[in-house]
């Protein structure tokens, strides 16, 4: 039985969240929903896929988040010639001792940014599967546990197709959330330009460079491991009613039986909806889930896990339309 979160826990976690939002807001303009989704992934240990055209501050957002919390951060730029050993590590022969030693790769971190993940070959993408699901990797004959917490935030350009590989369903299913970024509003873009114009020039090594947003990131964290652990514990105490649980089960099963869907959601989708809803409740200062959590998160949890039939695509249907139809007919009508 879920134990209710005491108000002092919520207040403490809320201060931690506000501090992170304030730090991110100094560098990234707008993108409040993206920040929320990133915090949800962080508090639940789920992985996050960010889809958006270049220039929407995806990499900048993850960088400032890693510096806001005292976590070890690694970034991998995925390219066509990347090898699995470039991510996981490899065994190297030490010629002095004639013995093999293990050189761990950048995946041994707390927060891994997989930049433009769809540019890597399927063999490299597959190397992430064990790590994302089991939090461990195998190098040679030895299996290593990854640091705790371990979180993958991947970015993907949904428009450019040259030199890219489609992510397999098995890997997509391991991303708890897939959030699609939108262009900033006129007011937000005006603020972006205003801030960029005021960055100035930095003298360095006898020369000078024009500063970017990455140069003004503050290195002193606003939160540490204990605050993060407290937030994770608070999330797992959030109450999930039987009614809310039934809504989630019904939604997932509807995707499997819909005539216009070739592929429905796996049980991992329902688990992700519950976890993400609990985290969103804590972020909004609640110790219980409400339908708004489900409606807000449904697209990010469901859409990358379903596939339309050929006939549905030919008729101009989209996953978003089908999901809205399911929610309107089966979920909202039950309330």
C-alpha positions, 0 to 999 in steps of 0.5 A, a space after each residue: 500500500 502506498 504511503 502518503 508523502 508528508 508535506 515537509 518532504 514535498 516542500 523540500 523536494 519543491 525547493 530542490 526543483 525550483 532551484 534547478 528550474 531557476 538555474 536552467 532558466 538563466 541559460 535556456 529560455 522557455 522550454 518549461 515542459 522539456 525541463 519538466 520531462 527531464 526532471 521526470 526522467 531523472 527522478 524515476 531513472 527512466 530514459 528520455 528521447 528528445 526529438 527536435 530540429 537543430 538549434 532548439 537548445 537540446 544539448 545546452 539543456 542537458 549540459 546545464 542540468 548536469 551542472 545543476 546537480 552534482 552528477 557525473 556527465 558524459 556526452 557521446 556524439 553519435 556518428 556513422 563510424 562509431 563502434 560499440 567499444 567507443 561507448 562501452 569500453 574494451 579490453 586492452 593488452 598491457 604490454 608491460 604485464 602481458 595481461 589484458 586490462 579493461 578500459 571503461 567507456 563513457 557509458 560509465 557515468 550518471 547522465 549520458 547524453 547520446 547526441 543525434 543517436 540515429 546517426 549511429 549504425 544499428 550495431 552501436 544502438 544495440 550496444 545500449 540495450 543492455 545498459 538502458 534496461 539492466 544498468 550493466 554492460 559486458 566487456 569481454 567476459 566481465 559484466 560491470 554494473 553502471 553507476 547509480 543513478 544512470 540515465 540516458 538522454 538522447 537527441 534526434 533530428 526527426 527531419 534530416 534522413 541522410 546518413 541516419 538509421 531508424 531506431 528499432 522498436 526494441 530500443 524505442 521501447 526502452 525510452 520512458 519518454 519521447 518528447 517532441 520540441 517545438 519552436 520558441 514563441 516570438 517573445 521567447 525567441 526575442 529573449 534568446 536573441 537579446 541574451 546572445 547579443 550580450 554574451 561578449 568576448 572572452 580573452 583566452 591564451 593570448 587571444 579571444 573567442 566570442 562567447 556562447 551559452 555554453 561558456 556561461 554555464 555555472 559549475 557550482 551545483 544547486 543540488 547534490 546526491 542526497 536531494 536527488 535521492 530524497 526526490 526519488 524516494 518521494 516519487 515512489 510514495 505518491 499514491 496511485 488510486 485503483 481508478 487511475 490504474 484502470 485508466 492506464 490499463 485500459 489505454 494500453 490495451 486500446 492501443 493493442 486492439 485498435 484497427 488502425 494500429 499495427 503495433 500497440 504498446 508493451 507492458 513497459 508503456 503502462 509502467 512508464 505512465 505510472 512512474 512518470 505520473 508519480 514524478 509529475 505529481 511531485 513536481 506539481 506539489 502533490 502526493 497523489 496522481 490525477 487524470 491531468 498527469 495521464 493526459 499530459 504525459 500520454 503522448 510522450 509515453 505512447 506515441 513512440 511505441 505504436 505503429 500505424 497500419 499502411 492503410 491508416 497512413 494512406 488515409 492521413 491518420 497520425 498517431 497523435 490523432 488516434 491517441 486523442 481519439 482513444 483518450 476522448 472516447 474511453 478515458 474522459 467518458 469514464 470520469 
